[in-house]
Amino acid sequence: MHTTFTIKSILAVIFVVAITFLLHSQAPQSVVEKYRYQQPYLFQTVPSYYIHNRINGGYDFVLDRYGPTRNVIDYYSGWVWQHPYGDYLDSNLVSQGSKPWFTVTTQLNLGSTYVKMYETDVTSAISYIFKNNKWNAFKLVELGDAPRTIATPFDTVNAPRIIVTYTNNEIDTLECRIVAFLSAAESPTPYTADSKCNFPAFIEFDRPDSDVKSATLQLTVVAHWSGWNGNIGGFLLDPHINMNPVEQGVAANAGLLDLDIKSQPGVIGTHRYVDGTSWSDFTYSGIYQNIGAEYSFDPAIYGTGPQDKSKLPHIAGDRWVNLNPEWSLVSSAYSGEGFEPLAPGLGALRIRMDKYPGIKDSAVIDNSGTGTVSYLFLPDSMNGKPMFGDLDHIFIRYYFRLGSPYHITTADRLETYRDYLGGPVFWANLDGKWGIVPDHSTTYGGVSGTSGGGYGWQMRMAWCDVDAGMGGPSEGGWPVGYHLYDFQYNNPPGHQYGYYDANNPIPGLAEQWKNCGLNILYADKWYCIEMEMKLNTITEAAPGYLEDGLLRTWIDGRLAWESSGMVFRTKPLEFPFNPEYIRPARSLGVRNLQLNWFHGGQTENTVDRTTFYTGLVWGTEYIGPMNTGTVSGVSKYAEGSDFISIYPNPNKGAFNFELKNKQNTPVNIAIYNINGMKVSSKKLDAGVTNATFNLVELPAGVYTLKAAIEKSTVIKKIIVQ
């Protein structure tokens, strides 16, 4: 067998290699800022329209899916334009104004195949971009009736560029990164990987290194259609970014590292994962619990027998149930997978997802996906009120970190067979579910499109990889949102959020946390995630529900997503008792927290991954960001500071407290157990430097001493043996 190469095929290969080299050479090497809107480039680029088929019986995978459309700046993160076809400033700095920053005057009546390069002065625009730290990105529109088609970066000969002369007389070329056609289709997808483009369009160039003395745009028109005016205008893109203020919650009064969080209003539970705590503090180590069977739960909750506290939720307390071996507890000293502690003395849950054994192109797999899930159940009741399955309003806050190395490329999107060699072909999903979320899944409803109605529900979150491999602004992290796909046929019409239907208020991309550039979680950075879920009211009268549900998300204390008028449940249905099944409990309220990390739905995981969680709090009031010691006026002294001394330490419960310097104001001392509960306190008058504690009744363990000195806080660990 031999292969024959034609001149055409050789040129095609050279073209692809050249395009890939050109685009990669323009790309930034890494993401260094925390938020999507802080990245140096506005638009994500791709190396090609397709990933070409690599196995027998396969098909090409469309890669042109990450760029802008007329509705969104970033298709996968869902960062939306406030105005269809882009938010922009005109040259008078008027939002959505009519005066372009520049005009390209093209010749008329040259024909649909005539190619001509035009130059126009863009000095004022480039100077403004540099001085005001704007993206070098424009909306291009036809100013007349004569249609034009321009070359893009995929035309290596005629690609647009800007030639600049800086104020120091250095000359530079700002290469074009992307040209995107803005389709008028009802649900447009990105169109960024062709060698030519019609209008309207977005275009982005490299940013200038300094202020410019002059700047000239070179734009090549490859089709001059007939008409009376063929001019092209450019408007500076200026997308809206999330400048919502950071909202403080009950954690603002809880002291350093949520030390006193359990005593704050509305708090139900917390997992702080501080150094010195153990795995058993947060995980139930008893026999495996079948959480999908009613026999594992207190029958009194379901009305089938007397109370039995040897069953769930009583036996687990506020601990995770049924953990997988991929879970572990790491201290603040851990350094694997790019881990750095959120704050000194604060460890984390570490969860691994290894590459599926033996997976490669042409591997045979099933459709089970790869993942882990665990549950943390609410108490049966609190303060005399039922809670398990009855709570209708919850806030869950935690800190999340995506581990490294994290660099996903098209090579990681493997092409595999389903069930047998030569069977149905599936490309790797490179997406899935994540997060700590409220849940009331049952045998009858919850996952795989069955949430809602009277059956059961869950509120998993969604993540995906951006495998463009260009080093662009959407790479190096997860675009995230809610997995509302699960609310389909069980939920009432108009609230079947999983259907891509114009009649649904939250179809398709609206699952994304699209509020202005916050919602990509980059690797090696901590993010404070908080969600609020207010379940809709259920009624005895038809139709069994009110449309008053609410879902909100904050990232680092800034509101990132909000939707009201939602429906998550209707009046619970009556299902026959079967101890091997699990029915809806009580009013189908929040039953438990769920930590679900899952890849796929169609394919297995193709790369090694790690995530970290810390600072978990759940309750009925907005919690807000933790005081990690970086807030002005708080924690002037680091944990373990020599400003105070504890001796002996370790001890049997009796120890001395000593200040190294006299204070002009009283010093308040409080001691907390690992659950954040205060077990002792003392007040030292001004000028007093010593105190003795005799707490021999305390059980052995690690305790935290907090000394409030003026406006600062000092933290010390105490080990009682």
N, C-alpha and C positions, 0 to 999 in steps of 0.2 A: 504494500500500500504506500502511495506517495501523495504529497500535497502540492498543488499547483498554486503559486502566488501570482496574482495579476497586479499590474501597475495600480489599478484602482484600489485593490485591497491593501497594498503597501502604503499608499498615500493616506488611506483611511486610518491605518494604525499610527502613522506619523502624526496625523492631525489630532488623534485622541491623546497621544503622549504629549504633544505640544500644549494642548489645552490644559491638561492636568498640571503640567509643569508651570504654566503661566499662572493659573489660578492659585496653586499652592504657594507660589513665590510671593503672591500678594497678601496672603493670609497672615493674620497675627499668629504668633506661636502658642499663646496660652491665654486663658482667661485669668485676669488678676483682680478684677473688681468683684464685688459681692452680688450685685443685681444686674439683671439683663439690661436695663436702661443705662447702666454705667459703662457698658462695653464700648470700645473705640469705634466699632462699626455698627450700623443700624441693621443691615440685612444679612441673613445667613445665605451662603452660596453653596452650590453643589458642583461636583466635577463633571457630571454628565446627567442626561435625562434618565437613563436606565442603569441598573446593574444587570449586565447581560447574563443570560442563562448559563449555568455551569454543569448541569447534569442531563442525562438522557431523559426526554419526556418533560423537561422543565420549561420555564417561561421567563421572560425578562421582568425584572422588578422595577417599578417606577420610583426613582430616587428624587425626582424634582418635586419635593413635598414640603420643604422647610422654609421657603422664601415668603415674600409678601404677596398679597392679593389686594383687591380694591377694598376689602373689609378688614384685613388684619396686617399688621407689620410682620408678624412671625406666625406662620400657619400652625406650627405644632404647639407653641406656647399660648396662642390665642390672644396675644397682645393686640388690642383692637384700635383702629382709627376712630377718632371721635366723629369724623366726617367721612362718608364713603368716598373712595378714590384719594384719600390721604389728607392729613392735616399739614398745612403749609403756611409760610409767611411770604407775602409779596415784597417787592423792593422798598415799599413804604413801611414795612414791618406790620402790615395789617393781616390779621389772620383770615385766611381764605379770600384775600384781596385779589385784584384783577391786574396789577402791574407786574410783569415778569422781571426777574433779576437780569435776564439776558434773553435775546432773541436771535435765533439762527435763521437768517434769510436765505432761502433756497431758491434755485432757479425753477422756472416753470416749463412745462411741455417737453421734458427731456425723455420721458418714456418710463415704462415700468421695469426696465432692466438696466437703466443707466445708473452708474455708480460714480458718486462725486463726494469728496471730502470738503467740509466747510469749516471755517474758523470764525470764532466770535469771542469778544472780550468778556471775561468773567471775573475781572479783578475785584470789583466791589463785593461780589458774593464770596469769593475765597478769603478775602481779608476779613469779612464779617464772621465767617465760619471759624477762622483761627482765633480772633479776638474774643469770641463769645462761646468757644468750646462746643460748636455744633457739629453734627454729622455732615460730611460732604456728600449730601444726598439731595436729589431734586425730583420733582414731578415734572415730566415733559408732556406738553400738550400741543396739539395742532391749533394754531391761531386763525387758520383760514379753512377753506373748503377743499384744498388739494391734499389728499392723503399722502403720507410719507412712511417709508419703512427704513429703519436704521440698522447698522451693524452693531453687534454685541461683542463681549469678550470672547465668545466662542468663534468669532471670525478673527483669527490672529493677525491677519493683514490689515483689517480695517477697524479694529477695536477702538472705541472712544478713548480719549485721554485728555488730560489738562497739562499744558506746559506752563510752569511757573518760574518766575524769577523772584527770589527772596530779596528782602531789603539789604542783605549782605552781598547781593549780586550773584549768589549761587543759583544755578539753574537745575530744575528737577522736573521729573515727569510723574504726575499723579495718575496711576493706572486705574482703569475702570474695573470695578469688582463685579458688578452685576447690572443687568438691564432686565426689568421684569414687565411683561405685558399685563395690563389690567383688564381682565375679561369682564364682560357685562353679564356673564352667566349667573343664574340664580344662586348657585353654590360654587363659586369659583375656587379652583385650586391653583397653586403657584405655576407660573409659566416663565421660567428663568433660564432654560438650558438650550435655547435655539440660537442659531448664528445670526438671526435677524429678528426684528421686533417692530410691531405696529404701535399705534398710539391709542389711548394714553399709556404712559409707561413711567416706572420709577428707574432712576439710575443713581449709582453710588460709586464714588472714587476714593482712592487713598486720601487720608487727611494731610493737610500741609504741616510741615515741621515747624514753621515760623511764619511771621507776617510776610506778605508778598508785595513786591513792587508792581508786578504785572502777572496776569494769568490769562491763558488763551485756551478755550475749549476747541478740540478737534472732533467733529462729529461727521461720520460718513453716512450719507443717504444712499441706499442701495435700490430704491424704487421711487421714482418721481411720477406719481399718478397725476392726471390732469385736474385742473381747477384754476381758480383765479388768485388764490393766496396759499402758498406752501410754507409759510413761516412756522417755526417751532419756538415755543416759549418755555422757560425754565423757572420753577418756583421752589424755594428752599423748604424742604420737608422739616416739620417741627412737631413731632408726635407728642401727645399729652403723656406725661409721666406721673407716677403715683407720688404725690407730695403730701399724702394724708399724714396728720400728726401721729406720733407714737401715743397710743392709748395705754395709760397705766391702769392696772386693776388691783385686786386684793393683794397680789404678790408684792406691790410697792410697800406694804406695811409689814411684810413677813421677815424682814431682816436679810442679812447676807445669805445667799444660796438657799432661799426659801426656808430658813431655819425654823421660823415660827408659822409656817404656812398652814399647819393643821388647825390652828386656832383662829384662822381668818374666816369671815362670813361666807357661808355657802360651800366651803371645801368639804368634799366627801372623802377623798383619799389622796395620797401622794407617794411617789417613788423617787427619792432624791439621788440614790446611787452614789452617796459620798464614800470617800475612802474609809476603810475600816468596817464597812457593812459586808454582809456575806450573801451568797447566792440564796440561801434559805430564807433570808429576810423578804425576798421578793417573789419566790417561786414555791409552789406547792409540791412537796416531795413525796406525797403519799402515792397510793396506787393509781394507776391510770383511770381517768374519769371519762366515761362515754358521754360527752356533752350533747350528743345527738339522741339521747334516750332519756325519757322522763324518769326512769327508775333511779337515775343518778341524783335527782333533785328532791328537796324537801316536799313531800306530798301535800303539805298544808298550803303551799303556794298555789298548787293546781286544784285544790279542793278535793283531793282523792284520799285523804287520810290525816292523822294527827301530825303535829310538827315533829320533824326528825332532824336534829342538829348534827347528826353524823353524816349528812349528805350536803351536797352543794345547795346554796352558796356558802353555808356556814363553815364547812371544814376548810375551805381554801382561804377565807378571809379576803383581804385585798392583795392577793398574790396571783401571779400568772399560773394558769393550769395547762397541763399537757404541752410542755416545752419540747422543742426538737433539739437534737444535739448540736445544731448550728448556732444555738444561743450560748452566750457566756457573759459574765460580768467582769469588766476590766477596770482597773484603778486609774487614777490620773497619771500614773507613771507609764502607762502602756504607750508604745510608740509604733505599733504595727499599722499598716494600711493608712498611713498619713494621719493617724489620730493625734490630736492635741486636745487637752481638756478644755471644756468650756470655761472653767475657772479653777484655780488651785484647789486641790482637795476633792474635786468632783469627777467621779468615774462615769461609766456609761454601760448600757447594754450593748453588746456587740453581736451582730447577727450576720452570719456568712451565707452566701449562696454560691456554691462552687459550680464551675462549668460541668455540664452533664457529662458523665463518663463516656468517652468514645464518640462524642458528637463531632461531625465534620460534614462537608458537602457529600451528599449521597448516602448519609447514614439513615438507618431505618429507626423511626421513633414512633411513639404514640402521641395522643393529644392531651396528656395529663398536665403538661407544664411542669415548672420547678418552683417550689416555694415552701413556706412555713407559716403556720398560724397558731396563735395562742389566745387564751381568753382570761379576762379578769372580771369577775362577777360583782355586781353591785350587792350590797347587803340586802337581806330580806326587808328590813325597815330601818328608818333612822328618825330619831326624835318622835317615835310613836306613829309615824306615817309609813305606809307601804312604799317601798322603793324599787325592788326587783320587779321589772316588768311593768311598773306603774309610773316611773319618772318620765315626765314629758318635756323636760328642758335641761340640757346639759352643756357644759363647756369642758373641753379637753385641751390642755396645753402641754407641750413637750418641746424639747430641742432635738433637732435632727442633723446628722452629718453623714454625707456620702463619702465613703472611703476611697482611697486611691491605691495603686494607679487606676485612673479612669480615663481611657482614651479609646472611644468606640469608633470603628471605621467600617467601611463596606465589607471588609474581609470578615467581620464578625457576624454579618447577616448571612448565615449559612442556608443552603438550599437542601432540603431533606425529603425523604420519602415517608409517607404515613403507612405504618403497619407492616408493609412488606416491600422488598426490593422491586422497584418499578411501579410502586403504588402511587396514589395521589401525591403531588409535589406541594410542599409548603416552604416558604421562606421564613426564617426565624422572625418571631414577633418583635423582639427587642422592645418590649413594653410589658406592662402588667399592673399590679395593684400594690399599695403600700399604705403605711400610716397606722396610727392608733385612733380608732374610730368607735362610735357607738354602734350597737348591734342588737338585733332581736331576730336572728335567723332561726327558722324552724325546719322541720321535715318538709313542710309544704311551701315554703317561700323564703327567699333571701338572696341566693346567688344565681348566676347563669340566666339572668333575665326574669327571675321569678319574684323580685321584691315588690312589696306594696299590697294594697287591698287589705284583707283580713288574714293574710297568709303568713306574714313575716317580712322583715326588711333588714338591710344592712347599709352602711354608708361608707363603703371602701373608697379609697382614693386611687387615682391613676397616675402612672409615670410612663415615660418612654425615653429611649435613647435617640440621639441625633447622630446618625452614622455617616454624615457627609464626609468626614475626614479632611476638612478644609481648615481646621483651627478657627472656625467662625464663632460669632457671639452666642449662638445657641448650643454650642458643643461644650463638652466638659461637665455636663450636669444633666439634671432631669427637668424637662417641662412637666409640670404637675397639674392636677385638677381632681375632680370627683369622678368616680366610676358610676355615674347615674344610668349607665347602660342597663343596669339590672332592673330598673323600674320599667317594666313593659306591660304585658297583657293582664297581670294581676291588679294593676293600678287603674283608677278610673280614667276614662277618655279625657284627653287634654292634659293628663299628668303622667303619660307613659313616656318618660324622659329618654328611654333607650331607643325610641323610634326616631329615625331621621325624617320627621314629618313637620311641615310648616304649621300644623295645628297645635303642636306642642310648644309650650313657652320656653323650654330649655332644650332644644334639639342639638345633637351633634357637638360642635365645637364649644358651645356654651358651657359644657362641663368644665372647661379650663378656667383657672383662676386668672382672668384676663385683665385685671385692673392695672393697666399701665406699667408693664415692664418689671413686675416683681417676681413672676412665677417660674423662674428656672432656678433650681437649687443646685449650685455648683459644688463639685467635689472639694473636700478639705476646708469647708466653711460651715460654721454652725448657724442654724436658722431656728428661730422661735416660731413654732407652728401652733396656732390655736384655732379650734373650730367651735362654733356654736350651732347646736341643732335644737330647734323648737319644733316638736312634733305637732302636726295639725290636730285640731279638736275632733274627736269622734262623737257621734250622736246616735241616740236610739232611733230617731226618726230618719226616714229616707232623705238623702241618699246614704246616710251613715257617716258623714264627714263634713267638715268645713274647710275651705281653702285658705287656711291661715298658718301654714307651716313656714318655717324660716330656716335658712342655711347661710352661715357666714364663716369666713376664714380671715385670719390675720397672719401676716408674716412679719416677724420682728415688731409686733405691736401695731402694724399699719394694716388697715382694712384692705384686703386684696380681692375679695369676692363676696357677693351678697345676692340672695334671691329670696323674695317673699311670695306669699300666695301659693305655697307649694302643698302638695299632698303626699304623705308617706304611708299612711295607714287609713283604713276604714274600720268600721265596727268589727272587732274580731269575729271570725267565723267559728262555728261550733264544729270541732272535729272529735271523732270518737276516741276514747282513751285507749292507748296502746303503749305499754311501758317501754317498748323498743323504739318508739318515735318520740319526738318532742313537739308539743303543741304551743301555740301562742299563750303566753302567760298574762294573766290579769288584763290590762287595757292595751297591750301591745306597746307599752312604753319601753324605755331603755332598759335592757336586761343586763348588759355587760359591755365592757370595752373589748375590742378585738385588735390584735396586732397581726396584720396579714401582709406578708411580703411574698409576692408571687410573680413569676415570669411566665408569660405565655397565655394559654387558652387554646393555642394550636401547636406550639412547639416548645422544646426544652431550652434551657438557658445555655448560651454559647460562650460566656466569659465568666471569670471569677469576679465576685462582687462582695462588698462589705458595707453595712450600714451601722450607725451608732445612734442610740437614743438616750437622753438623760432629762432630768428635770420634769418628770411627769407629774401633773396635778389634774384632778378632775373634780368638778363641783357644779353648783347651780348659779354661780356668779362669774362674771368675766374675771379672768385670772391675771392676764397681762404678763409682760416680760419679767423674768427673774432679776433680782439685784445681784449681779455677779461681781460687784466691787469696782465697776468701771464708771458708775454714775457719780457725778460730781457731789462731793459732800458725804459720800458713803465709803466705808472701809478704807480709811486713810492708812490703816495698818493691815498688812497681809496676814492670811492665816498662818499661824506658827510664829508670829512676830515675837522678838525678844523683849517687847515692851512689857509683857507680863510673864510671870513664871508660875507653873503648877508643879508641886512636889509633895510626896513622891508621885511618880506617874510612869508606869502603871501603879495601881493601889488597890486596896480592898474596899474602897468607898469613902475612906477618910483621907483628906488631902488639904494642902495649904494653897492659898491664892495670894500672890504678891505682885504689886505694882512696882516697877522700877523707879518711877518718879511720882511725887505728890501731884494731885490734881486740885484745881481751884473750884471744881464743881463735883457733885456726887457722881459715883460710878455705879451703874445698875448691872448686876451679874445674874445671868439666867443659865440653867443647865437643861439640856434637851436629850431625849433618847433618840434612837435611830429613826423613829417614826415622826419626829418633829414635835413630840409632846413635851411640854415643860414639866420637869420633875423637881426642880428646886430653884430658888432665887434668893438674892440678898442685895441690899443697898449699902454701899460704903459712903459715908459722909465725906465731904470735901476734906482733903488732907490726910485721910486714912489710906494706908497702903497695904494692909494685910487683912485676910479673912480666913477662917477655918471652916471646912465643910465636913460633916459626918453623915454620910449617906450609905451606911453599911447595909441598909435594907434593900438597896438597889441590886437587881440581878446583874450578873457579869455581862459585860459588853462594852461597846464603844459609845461614849457620850460626847456631846458638844457643849462647850462653855462659850457663851457670848457675853462680852463685857462692852456695854455702851458707854463710851467716854466722849462727852460733849457730842459732836455731830459725827463721830467716827465709831467704828465697830471693830473689835478685836475678837478673833476666833481661835480657840484652842481645843484640841482633841484630848479626851480623858479616857483612859482604859481602866475599867473596873474588872478585877480578876476574881 
